Amino acid sequence: MHTAVDIDNATILITGGTGSFGQRFSRTVLERHSPEKVIIYSRDELKQFDMQNTEPFASHRKQMRWFIGDVRDEQRLTRAMEDVDVVIHAAALKQVPAAEYNPFEAVKTNILGAENVINASLTTGVKRVVALSTDKAAAPINLYGATKLASDKLFVAANNHKGKRDIRFSVVRYGNVMGSRGSVIPYFMNKAPDGVLPVTDERMTRFNITLQEGVEMVLDALGRMWGGELFVPKIPSYRILDLAEAIAPEAEVKIVGIRPGEKLHEEMVTETDSLATVEFDDYFVILPSYRTWDVDEFRATAGDAPGRMCEPGFRYDSGTNDHFLTVEELRTLIAQEL
């Protein structure tokens, strides 16, 4: 049942490929493997131009391909996916306030775009599709999270409609990527010189993952996926006040109130999800509602050690996590990542 994809000879397409994740994923693949081609599919010609002229992409021109296109355009996606083996779906509108204000745009990109990626993959004979999700898709309270939950459901269910095609769809869900564009760390760093850090709520916690750890999780999922799983890595949390202390210990913290669509704590496995969740040593797997493979065999062979079903009532959230980063650990990570 379990066969890994050979990245060394694969043609890989990354939607949203000029974003933080897409660039790091492409860089890692080029440095470690010998892919046939790496295709960057994104909307912004300037970002593609800048990426083309930086290393290691400039030195791998024969392997790199650059497609201007939007995931809203199924016809363009289908053309871009000709002879593609692996698709990493990283394109999304992900700013929570922007999605609240422009809901139709978020639906078009995050939900209809997901459907287009699925349809194009089925049409062109892609072998593996991994879609990126977010902790905000678990018990969502904002539109961004709701659109990503819908996207997750689409990718998981796509395995039910593949017919005889040799294709598998899976999802990787993780928390805040440290230092990603528009996230709290660069925001605090920009505000630090003013001597005041705006904090929405002093009780707030968040999951934390580095960009490279996110890349490793996706690469790991490509090697392990059976089709329909939602992979959730075990990662640390931080308290927002500890983050403020790590970035600007002398700054005043000003409580400004929680923003529309914002949670105090983020979840990645809800109490209801836990009824169908397998725990492995380094990650959880939320099983698909409709499975085309044997769960006991999956638990026995899908990880480095056998997996175990989660206890009823289990939930995995940033507020009750058993691993919190200290102020000093946060400081060290920020210095490494930014």
C-alpha positions as CSV (number, residue, x, y, z in Angstrom):
1,M,0.0,0.0,0.0
2,H,2.7,2.4,1.0
3,T,5.1,3.5,-1.9
4,A,7.2,6.6,-1.7
5,V,7.5,9.0,-4.6
6,D,10.9,9.4,-6.2
7,I,11.6,13.2,-5.9
8,D,15.0,12.7,-7.7
9,N,13.3,12.1,-11.0
10,A,10.0,13.9,-10.5
11,T,8.5,17.0,-12.0
12,I,7.2,19.1,-9.2
13,L,4.8,22.0,-9.4
14,I,4.3,24.4,-6.5
15,T,1.2,26.7,-6.5
16,G,2.0,30.0,-4.8
17,G,5.6,29.1,-5.5
18,T,7.1,32.6,-5.0
19,G,5.8,32.7,-1.4
20,S,7.8,32.1,1.7
21,F,7.1,28.4,1.7
22,G,7.3,27.9,-2.0
23,Q,10.8,29.4,-2.2
24,R,12.1,27.4,0.8
25,F,10.6,24.2,-0.5
26,S,12.0,24.7,-4.0
27,R,15.4,25.6,-2.5
28,T,15.5,22.5,-0.3
29,V,14.5,20.2,-3.2
30,L,17.2,21.6,-5.5
31,E,19.9,21.3,-2.8
32,R,19.0,17.8,-1.8
33,H,17.6,16.1,-4.8
34,S,17.8,16.0,-8.6
35,P,14.3,16.7,-9.8
36,E,13.5,16.6,-13.5
37,K,11.8,20.0,-13.2
38,V,10.5,22.4,-10.6
39,I,7.6,24.5,-11.8
40,I,6.8,27.7,-10.0
41,Y,3.1,28.6,-10.6
42,S,2.1,32.0,-9.2
43,R,0.4,35.3,-10.2
44,D,3.2,37.9,-9.6
45,E,5.7,38.4,-12.5
46,L,7.9,40.6,-10.3
47,K,8.3,38.0,-7.6
48,Q,9.1,35.4,-10.2
49,F,11.7,37.7,-11.8
50,D,13.3,38.3,-8.4
51,M,13.3,34.6,-7.6
52,Q,14.8,33.6,-11.0
53,N,17.8,35.8,-10.3
54,T,18.6,34.6,-6.8
55,E,20.4,31.4,-5.8
56,P,20.0,28.5,-6.1
57,F,17.4,29.1,-8.8
58,A,19.7,31.1,-11.1
59,S,22.1,28.1,-11.1
60,H,19.4,25.6,-11.9
61,R,17.8,27.3,-14.9
62,K,17.5,24.1,-16.9
63,Q,15.4,22.5,-14.1
64,M,13.3,25.6,-13.3
65,R,10.0,26.5,-15.1
66,W,8.0,29.7,-14.5
67,F,4.3,29.8,-15.0
68,I,2.3,33.0,-14.5
69,G,-1.2,31.9,-13.5
70,D,-3.9,31.9,-10.9
71,V,-5.3,28.9,-9.1
72,R,-8.7,30.4,-10.0
73,D,-8.0,29.5,-13.7
74,E,-8.5,25.7,-14.1
75,Q,-7.5,25.8,-17.8
76,R,-4.2,27.4,-17.0
77,L,-3.5,25.0,-14.2
78,T,-4.3,22.0,-16.5
79,R,-1.7,23.3,-19.0
80,A,0.9,23.9,-16.3
81,M,0.4,20.4,-14.9
82,E,1.2,18.5,-18.1
83,D,3.7,15.7,-17.3
84,V,3.8,16.8,-13.6
85,D,4.3,14.1,-11.0
86,V,3.9,16.0,-7.7
87,V,1.9,19.1,-6.8
88,I,2.4,21.1,-3.7
89,H,-0.6,23.4,-3.2
90,A,0.6,26.4,-1.2
91,A,-1.3,29.2,-2.9
92,A,-3.9,31.0,-0.7
93,L,-5.3,34.3,0.5
94,K,-4.2,34.0,4.1
95,Q,-4.5,37.4,5.9
96,V,-7.3,37.0,8.4
97,P,-8.5,40.7,8.3
98,A,-8.3,40.9,4.5
99,A,-10.4,37.7,4.2
100,E,-13.0,39.1,6.6
101,Y,-13.3,42.3,4.5
102,N,-13.1,40.6,1.1
103,P,-14.9,37.2,1.7
104,F,-15.7,36.4,-1.9
105,E,-12.1,36.8,-3.0
106,A,-11.0,34.3,-0.2
107,V,-13.6,31.8,-1.4
108,K,-12.5,32.1,-5.0
109,T,-8.9,31.5,-4.2
110,N,-9.0,29.1,-1.3
111,I,-12.0,27.0,-2.1
112,L,-12.6,27.2,-5.8
113,G,-8.9,27.3,-6.4
114,A,-8.6,24.1,-4.4
115,E,-11.2,22.4,-6.6
116,N,-9.3,23.6,-9.7
117,V,-6.1,22.1,-8.4
118,I,-7.8,18.8,-7.8
119,N,-9.5,18.7,-11.2
120,A,-6.3,19.7,-13.1
121,S,-4.4,17.0,-11.1
122,L,-7.0,14.3,-12.0
123,T,-7.0,15.4,-15.7
124,T,-3.2,15.4,-16.2
125,G,-2.1,12.2,-14.4
126,V,-0.4,13.8,-11.4
127,K,0.7,11.1,-8.8
128,R,0.9,12.9,-5.5
129,V,-0.8,16.1,-4.3
130,V,-0.1,17.7,-0.8
131,A,-2.1,20.7,0.2
132,L,-1.0,23.1,2.9
133,S,-3.5,23.9,5.6
134,T,-3.5,26.0,8.8
135,D,-4.4,25.6,12.5
136,K,-7.1,28.2,11.8
137,A,-9.0,25.5,9.8
138,A,-9.7,23.5,13.0
139,A,-13.0,24.7,14.5
140,P,-12.8,27.9,12.5
141,I,-14.2,31.2,13.7
142,N,-12.9,33.4,10.8
143,L,-13.5,33.2,7.1
144,Y,-9.9,32.3,6.3
145,G,-10.1,29.3,8.5
146,A,-13.5,28.3,7.1
147,T,-12.2,28.4,3.5
148,K,-9.2,26.3,4.4
149,L,-11.4,23.8,6.2
150,A,-13.5,23.5,3.1
151,S,-10.2,23.2,1.0
152,D,-9.0,20.4,3.4
153,K,-12.3,18.5,2.9
154,L,-12.0,18.8,-0.9
155,F,-8.5,17.4,-1.0
156,V,-9.3,14.6,1.4
157,A,-12.5,13.7,-0.5
158,A,-10.7,13.8,-3.8
159,N,-9.3,10.3,-3.1
160,N,-12.9,9.0,-3.3
161,H,-13.3,10.3,-6.9
162,K,-9.9,9.3,-8.5
163,G,-11.3,6.1,-10.1
164,K,-8.4,3.9,-11.4
165,R,-5.9,6.8,-11.5
166,D,-2.7,6.3,-9.6
167,I,-3.0,9.5,-7.5
168,R,-3.1,10.4,-3.8
169,F,-4.2,13.6,-2.1
170,S,-3.2,14.5,1.4
171,V,-3.1,17.6,3.6
172,V,-0.5,19.0,6.0
173,R,-1.8,21.3,8.7
174,Y,0.5,23.3,11.0
175,G,0.6,26.5,13.0
176,N,2.1,29.9,12.6
177,V,5.3,29.9,10.5
178,M,7.9,31.9,12.3
179,G,8.7,35.1,10.5
180,S,6.4,34.5,7.5
181,R,5.1,37.7,5.8
182,G,2.3,39.4,7.7
183,S,2.9,37.4,10.9
184,V,3.3,38.7,14.4
185,I,7.1,38.4,14.7
186,P,8.0,40.8,11.9
187,Y,5.1,43.0,13.0
188,F,6.5,43.2,16.6
189,M,10.0,43.8,15.2
190,N,8.8,46.8,13.1
191,K,7.0,48.2,16.1
192,A,9.9,47.7,18.6
193,P,11.7,51.0,17.7
194,D,8.5,52.9,18.7
195,G,8.8,51.5,22.3
196,V,5.2,50.2,22.3
197,L,4.1,46.7,21.2
198,P,0.3,46.4,20.5
199,V,-0.9,43.1,21.9
200,T,-4.5,42.0,21.3
201,D,-4.9,39.9,24.5
202,E,-2.3,39.0,27.1
203,R,-3.6,35.4,27.5
204,M,-3.0,34.6,23.8
205,T,-0.9,31.6,22.7
206,R,0.1,30.3,19.3
207,F,1.8,27.3,17.8
208,N,5.2,27.9,16.3
209,I,7.0,26.2,13.4
210,T,10.0,27.3,11.4
211,L,9.8,27.6,7.7
212,Q,12.3,24.7,7.3
213,E,10.3,22.5,9.7
214,G,7.2,23.1,7.5
215,V,9.1,22.1,4.4
216,E,10.4,18.9,6.2
217,M,6.9,18.0,7.2
218,V,5.7,18.2,3.6
219,L,8.6,16.2,2.3
220,D,7.9,13.6,5.0
221,A,4.2,13.5,4.1
222,L,5.2,12.9,0.4
223,G,7.1,9.8,1.5
224,R,4.4,8.5,3.9
225,M,1.1,9.4,2.4
226,W,-1.5,6.7,1.6
227,G,-4.2,9.3,0.5
228,G,-6.7,11.2,2.5
229,E,-4.7,11.8,5.7
230,L,-4.4,15.2,7.4
231,F,-0.9,15.3,8.9
232,V,-0.4,17.5,12.0
233,P,3.1,17.9,13.4
234,K,3.9,18.0,17.1
235,I,5.3,21.5,17.6
236,P,5.8,23.9,20.5
237,S,3.7,26.9,21.5
238,Y,4.6,30.3,22.8
239,R,2.8,32.9,24.9
240,I,2.3,36.2,23.2
241,L,3.8,38.1,26.2
242,D,6.9,35.9,26.1
243,L,7.3,36.8,22.4
244,A,7.0,40.5,23.2
245,E,9.6,40.0,25.9
246,A,11.9,38.2,23.5
247,I,11.7,40.8,20.8
248,A,11.6,44.1,22.8
249,P,12.1,43.6,26.6
250,E,12.2,47.4,27.1
251,A,9.0,48.1,25.2
252,E,5.7,48.9,26.8
253,V,2.9,46.3,26.0
254,K,-0.3,48.0,25.1
255,I,-3.5,45.8,25.1
256,V,-5.6,46.8,22.1
257,G,-8.3,44.1,22.1
258,I,-8.8,41.0,20.1
259,R,-9.3,41.4,16.3
260,P,-12.2,40.2,14.2
261,G,-11.9,36.5,13.6
262,E,-9.0,36.0,16.1
263,K,-8.8,33.2,18.8
264,L,-7.1,33.2,22.1
265,H,-5.6,29.8,21.4
266,E,-5.3,27.9,18.2
267,E,-6.3,24.2,17.7
268,M,-5.0,21.7,15.3
269,V,-6.8,18.6,16.5
270,T,-10.3,19.2,17.9
271,E,-12.0,17.0,20.5
272,T,-14.2,15.7,17.7
273,D,-11.3,15.1,15.3
274,S,-9.6,13.1,18.0
275,L,-12.1,10.2,17.5
276,A,-10.5,9.5,14.2
277,T,-6.9,10.6,15.0
278,V,-3.8,8.4,15.1
279,E,-0.8,9.6,17.2
280,F,2.7,8.7,16.0
281,D,5.9,9.8,17.7
282,D,6.3,13.2,16.0
283,Y,2.9,13.9,14.5
284,F,-0.8,13.1,14.4
285,V,-2.8,11.9,11.5
286,I,-6.5,12.8,11.2
287,L,-8.0,9.9,9.3
288,P,-10.4,10.5,6.3
289,S,-14.1,10.0,6.9
290,Y,-14.2,7.5,4.0
291,R,-11.2,5.3,3.8
292,T,-10.0,3.1,0.9
293,W,-7.4,1.4,3.1
294,D,-7.1,-0.6,6.3
295,V,-6.6,1.6,9.4
296,D,-4.9,-1.2,11.4
297,E,-2.4,-1.7,8.6
298,F,-1.9,2.1,8.4
299,R,-1.2,2.4,12.1
300,A,1.3,-0.5,12.0
301,T,3.3,0.7,9.0
302,A,2.8,4.4,8.2
303,G,5.2,5.7,10.9
304,D,8.6,4.9,12.2
305,A,6.9,3.1,15.1
306,P,3.3,1.9,15.3
307,G,0.6,4.5,15.8
308,R,-2.1,4.6,18.5
309,M,-5.6,5.9,18.4
310,C,-6.0,9.1,20.5
311,E,-8.1,8.9,23.7
312,P,-11.7,10.2,23.6
313,G,-11.7,13.8,24.6
314,F,-8.1,14.5,23.5
315,R,-7.5,17.9,21.8
316,Y,-4.3,19.5,20.6
317,D,-4.3,23.2,21.1
318,S,-1.7,25.9,21.7
319,G,-3.0,26.8,25.2
320,T,-2.8,23.3,26.7
321,N,0.3,22.1,24.7
322,D,2.9,20.4,26.8
323,H,5.8,22.2,25.2
324,F,6.1,26.0,25.5
325,L,9.1,27.9,24.1
326,T,10.9,30.0,26.7
327,V,11.8,33.7,26.2
328,E,15.4,32.7,25.6
329,E,14.4,29.9,23.1
330,L,12.3,32.4,21.2
331,R,15.1,34.9,21.1
332,T,17.5,32.3,19.7
333,L,15.0,31.1,17.1
334,I,14.2,34.6,15.9
335,A,17.9,35.3,15.5
336,Q,18.3,32.2,13.4
337,E,15.2,32.6,11.3
338,L,15.1,36.4,10.6
